[in-house]
Amino acid sequence: MKGSVIKYEKDDIDTDVILPGPYLKIHDYKELAKHAMEGLDKDFHSKVKEGDFIVAGRNFGCGSSREHAPIALSYSGLKAVLALSFARIFYRNAVDGAFLLPIEIDENSYKDISEGDNLEIDTAKNEIKNLTKSKTYPMKPFPELIGKIVAAGGLFNYKP
Amino acid sequence: MSRTLFEKIWDSHVVVQQDDGPSLLYVDRHLVHEVTSPQAFDGLRMNKRIVRRTDLTFATMDHNVPTTDRSLPIVDQISSRQIQVLEKNCKDFGIELFDIHSPNQGIVHVIGPELGITLPGTTIVCGDSHTSTHGAFGSLAFGIGTSDVEHVLATQCVWMEKPTTFEIKVEGKRKNPHAITAKDIILSIIRQIGTAGGTGTIIEYRGGTISDLTMEQRMTICNMSIEAGARAGLVAPDEKTFEFLRGKKYVPKNYDELVNYWRENLKSDAGAHFDKSFTLYADKISPQVSWGTNPAMTTDVTGTVPFPEEYSKGNVDEEKAALKALQYMGLKPGTQITDISLDRVFIGSCTNSRLEDLIEASKLIKGKKISSKVRAMVVPGSQLVKRQAEQLGLDKIFKDAGFEWRESGCSMCLGMNPDILASGERCASTSNRNFEGRQGAGGRTHLVSPIMAAAAALAGHFVDVRELDLN
């Protein structure tokens, strides 16, 4: 999985800025995507490209249980969020629908990765290559079942 | 082996236990609303599945319903459509719905307890993060996303990684419980443990102060557990809990038998181990007002807007966050909290829209007028709360003072319906989230108790409510 980085050096990026409340009425996922990150970054929709990653601080996705948040990010083309930590419901929603990979990274990687860096994520090896900076970072491995659900493409495709 | 209350509820609901990873939990009650359910019902249809336990599933519409005259058609076509979709889904799948014209309509976390759907020792899920509210009754209640809503509709079960346990003791007698409210207790806790302080845990609130609280006050506390990142909050049920629920519409017929069982079993054993512990001394806290853009960015009403470098205690990321929050909030460091002027006041939301909240606020408002600079609104949590308040004449007290008296719903807590702040407007709000744009793009939210909101409406700025005559 290769893509370039959109970085927000910020903790507590909440679901209300990822997808503001007024858009929760929208049923069409592509339409939702047009409003992804609107509460924090009005330019997100115009700059995000298919395959991109967000890099952010602690407690990403805190707040509401709206699955619209990972859905909007996913339909924007985003493939993963790399953060220092995630709020639980967001993490779970991202995995359940296989919308994007919530990847926990460490403080050094977070500091080192810059906006626009090209990354290659290898979930089998649990590592992240920074192709721009020729460095490799560790990622926290997914717990076994989460790994299986991710591999199956979401909760409803997973057969125990 | 001694177990915590959470572990007892967990153990009695595990369907499949895995050696490693999540367990499959049985769900006793599933609450459904219009915003997080449409895709779940679509999924059921697509896969030709039915709702497994329609008798354990209850629906209402609260998030985007208008709070104006309900005999009129809904102006917002997209909201109207979302409401119609829930009506159709409930009809097609055989689910009981408290619709916009039902006498039982209201915020899902207000109507669950008042109808007796919420019961001690049960597991309750809902596609809403403030499901933690129901933990006030000693039920394990947590928010889920839409995929899990679909999973629960189809199977009545949910996968869950076993959370760890977090004991929060609240001790000490409050000198003035009308001024230092449950809202001030939970804001003080979040202010100290942080927005991620409870991540991955189930909080059990314990101690003398918690025992002294009414059920409505316990709901306010459990409601905001999610703002500390916790999965759920719990209070062990006691006689107050049992009396609150007695005679409610949906409680089982063998209620007394159940009470005997709950009384015996639903508490943490002496010596039970908690993974984390924290103590708040309620006799030491002041009325709280949030100044920033998350609920931990809160201070005493007698305090000042903090300087980012002081607030952050040397943490560069926190300093940046505080600086950005102050820019968004349009506040200067060093400003007295009581000098902050307000444009709007909102009394409502699943945190503070119950009868007791309205009674407390009305006592201060009675016979007075709100500031000419302020637009103020009361949105009762449910139709029942509204009727009960009107029987007590509270509607008249609020209206005479200059408040708008509205129909029940989530309203200005999350800005999905027309009740929103204009950009730059500043609001004293009894809700639970002061995130950027939460109450409308560019809107500035200060989280406070109902009594503080009422006092702010009268004065046009925050006041130390301890100095007012609240008895």
Boltz contact constraints between the chains, C-beta under 6 A:
constraints:
  - contact:
      token1: [A, 11]
      token2: [B, 317]
      max_distance: 6.0
  - contact:
      token1: [A, 12]
      token2: [B, 195]
      max_distance: 6.0
  - contact:
      token1: [A, 12]
      token2: [B, 294]
      max_distance: 6.0
  - contact:
      token1: [A, 14]
      token2: [B, 435]
      max_distance: 6.0
  - contact:
      token1: [A, 16]
      token2: [B, 435]
      max_distance: 6.0
  - contact:
      token1: [A, 16]
      token2: [B, 438]
      max_distance: 6.0
  - contact:
      token1: [A, 17]
      token2: [B, 436]
      max_distance: 6.0
  - contact:
      token1: [A, 20]
      token2: [B, 437]
      max_distance: 6.0
  - contact:
      token1: [A, 21]
      token2: [B, 414]
      max_distance: 6.0
  - contact:
      token1: [A, 21]
      token2: [B, 415]
      max_distance: 6.0
  - contact:
      token1: [A, 21]
      token2: [B, 416]
      max_distance: 6.0
  - contact:
      token1: [A, 24]
      token2: [B, 35]
      max_distance: 6.0
  - contact:
      token1: [A, 24]
      token2: [B, 416]
      max_distance: 6.0
  - contact:
      token1: [A, 25]
      token2: [B, 78]
      max_distance: 6.0
  - contact:
      token1: [A, 25]
      token2: [B, 79]
      max_distance: 6.0
  - contact:
      token1: [A, 25]
      token2: [B, 82]
      max_distance: 6.0
  - contact:
      token1: [A, 39]
      token2: [B, 436]
      max_distance: 6.0
  - contact:
      token1: [A, 39]
      token2: [B, 437]
      max_distance: 6.0
  - contact:
      token1: [A, 59]
      token2: [B, 195]
      max_distance: 6.0
  - contact:
      token1: [A, 59]
      token2: [B, 196]
      max_distance: 6.0
  - contact:
      token1: [A, 62]
      token2: [B, 195]
      max_distance: 6.0
  - contact:
      token1: [A, 64]
      token2: [B, 129]
      max_distance: 6.0
  - contact:
      token1: [A, 65]
      token2: [B, 127]
      max_distance: 6.0
  - contact:
      token1: [A, 65]
      token2: [B, 128]
      max_distance: 6.0
  - contact:
      token1: [A, 65]
      token2: [B, 129]
      max_distance: 6.0
  - contact:
      token1: [A, 65]
      token2: [B, 143]
      max_distance: 6.0
  - contact:
      token1: [A, 65]
      token2: [B, 145]
      max_distance: 6.0
  - contact:
      token1: [A, 67]
      token2: [B, 145]
      max_distance: 6.0
  - contact:
      token1: [A, 67]
      token2: [B, 146]
      max_distance: 6.0
  - contact:
      token1: [A, 89]
      token2: [B, 143]
      max_distance: 6.0
  - contact:
      token1: [A, 93]
      token2: [B, 145]
      max_distance: 6.0
  - contact:
      token1: [A, 96]
      token2: [B, 147]
      max_distance: 6.0
  - contact:
      token1: [A, 97]
      token2: [B, 147]
      max_distance: 6.0
  - contact:
      token1: [A, 143]
      token2: [B, 21]
      max_distance: 6.0
  - contact:
      token1: [A, 144]
      token2: [B, 20]
      max_distance: 6.0
  - contact:
      token1: [A, 144]
      token2: [B, 21]
      max_distance: 6.0
  - contact:
      token1: [A, 145]
      token2: [B, 21]
      max_distance: 6.0
  - contact:
      token1: [A, 145]
      token2: [B, 22]
      max_distance: 6.0
  - contact:
      token1: [A, 155]
      token2: [B, 147]
      max_distance: 6.0
